[in-house]
Amino acid sequence: MKSYWTLLRTPGVSRLIGAQLTARFPFGMLSLAFLIHIEQIFDSYGAAGLVLGAMSIGQAIAGPLTSRLMGRLGMRPVIIATMFICAVSIIVMALVPLSVLSLMLIGFVAGLSTPPIQPAVRTIYPKIVNSRQLTPLFSLDASAQEIIWVLGPVIATFVALQVSTTAGILLAAIFLVGGGIWFVSLPEVGRVRIPRSRRKLGVVLKKPEVLLSTIVGFTLVAACAAVEAGVVAVFGHGSADAGWVLGIFAIGSLIGGLALGHAPIGPWALAARMLIVTIGLALASLWLTFWWLSLALLLAGVGIAPAFAVLFGIVSASVKFSDTAEAYGWVGTGQLIGAAMGSAIAGFSIDHSGPVSAIYVAAGFAALGCIIPALGRRWHPDLRGRDISPIPDTEPIQVQVS
C-alpha cells in the first residue's frame, strides 16, 4: 500500500485516475441501467438485448477510429465532440418514449460516439511516470477500473430500483459530462501529443499480443456483465439484495488488484488470473442464495483487477508509442462490446431459462477467457523484470533554427 500512496503523490497521477474514472464510470452503469429500463417498458429482456447489441456495434466501430483521430486532431477536440453526442443520445433514450427500433438506432449512435478516454489515459501514463513505476500504475489503474465495471452496475441497480430507471440513466449522463470536462481540462491532456500513426487502421491487431488482450478483455467484461444481469434477475426489481451482492463482487476485485498488483507477469499470468474468475463464477451457479452468491462472487472478483493489469502491461510492452492509442482503442472496444453483449446474451437466456442461466453464461465467458491465453501462451510476453514502456518511435525530429 505504501508504494501505491507514493505513486499517487506523483504529479498528475491522482487527478488523471480520478478524472478518467469519472468520465468512464457511466459505461459501467449503462448496460445494466438500460437492461432494467427497457425490460420494464417492454416487459422483455430480449428487447433490451437488441438495444444493447446495437450500442455494442457502435462501440466496436468507434474504439479504434476515435483513437486514431486523436493522433490527427488532438485529444481534446475528439473527446469533447464525442462526449456531447453520446450524452445527448443517452438522455434522449431515457426521456423520450420510443419504439425498440428507434432505441436501437439511437443506441448505435451513442455507442459510435463513445469518448476515447481509456486510450487517451493509457497513452499519457508512460509520459508522467518512469518505467519502474509503470507496472504498479497499471495495477493501481486496473484496481480502480473495477469501480467502473463492478461498482457502476451496483449504483445503477440501486438508483434504478429505489428511484427510477430514468434517474439511473440520467445519473450516468451527468458522470459522462462532468468527468469528461474534468479530464479534458487537465494539463497532462494538453501536454501529451500522440504521434500520427503511419500504419493502416487495424494493422496493430496483427500483433498477437494486442489481439490476445482484446479477446480476453472481451470475455472478462462479458462475464461480469452477464453475472450482473443474472444477480438482478435472481432477486427481482423490488429487492436491494442485488446491489449488495454486486458490491461484494466489487470488493473482491479491489482486494485482488491491490494484493496481486505487484505479482510478476509471466506467460501463464493471464490464464491463472482468469482461472480464479472462472472458479468463482462456476461456484456461484450452484446455489442462488444471498450469502452463497456473495461468497462465490467475492472469490471471482479477486481475479478481475489483476487480469486487467496484465492486459494493460502486455499492450504497453508490445507496441510503438504512436500505436498505443489505437491498440488501447481495440482493447477498450473489446471490453465495451463485452459489457453490452454479456448483458444481451444473459437477458435472452433469462427470458428462456431463468436467472441461473445468466450465471452459466458468465462462467462460460470466463472459462473461454482462461482457455484462450493458456493455449496462446507463446503470444503472451514474459514481462518479469522487463521495462513495459511503449516502444519508442524512431523518426527525424524537425528543429526550427531562428
HELIX and SHEET records of a PDB file:
HELIX    1   1 LYS A    2  LEU A    8  1                                   7    
HELIX    2   2 VAL A   13  ARG A   24  1                                  12    
HELIX    3   3 PRO A   26  PHE A   42  1                                  17    
HELIX    4   4 TYR A   45  LEU A   73  1                                  29    
HELIX    5   5 MET A   75  LEU A   95  1                                  21    
HELIX    6   6 VAL A  100  LEU A  112  1                                  13    
HELIX    7   7 ILE A  117  ILE A  128  1                                  12    
HELIX    8   8 SER A  131  GLU A  146  1                                  16    
HELIX    9   9 ILE A  147  LEU A  151  3                                   5    
HELIX   10  10 GLY A  152  GLN A  162  1                                  11    
HELIX   11  11 THR A  165  VAL A  184  1                                  20    
HELIX   12  12 PRO A  187  ARG A  191  1                                   5    
HELIX   13  13 VAL A  203  LYS A  206  5                                   4    
HELIX   14  14 PRO A  208  PHE A  235  1                                  28    
HELIX   15  15 ASP A  241  LEU A  260  1                                  20    
HELIX   16  16 ALA A  269  ALA A  284  1                                  16    
HELIX   17  17 PHE A  290  VAL A  302  1                                  13    
HELIX   18  18 ILE A  304  SER A  318  1                                  15    
HELIX   19  19 PHE A  321  SER A  353  1                                  33    
HELIX   20  20 PRO A  355  LEU A  375  1                                  21    
HELIX   21  21 ARG A  377  TRP A  379  5                                   3    
END                                                                             
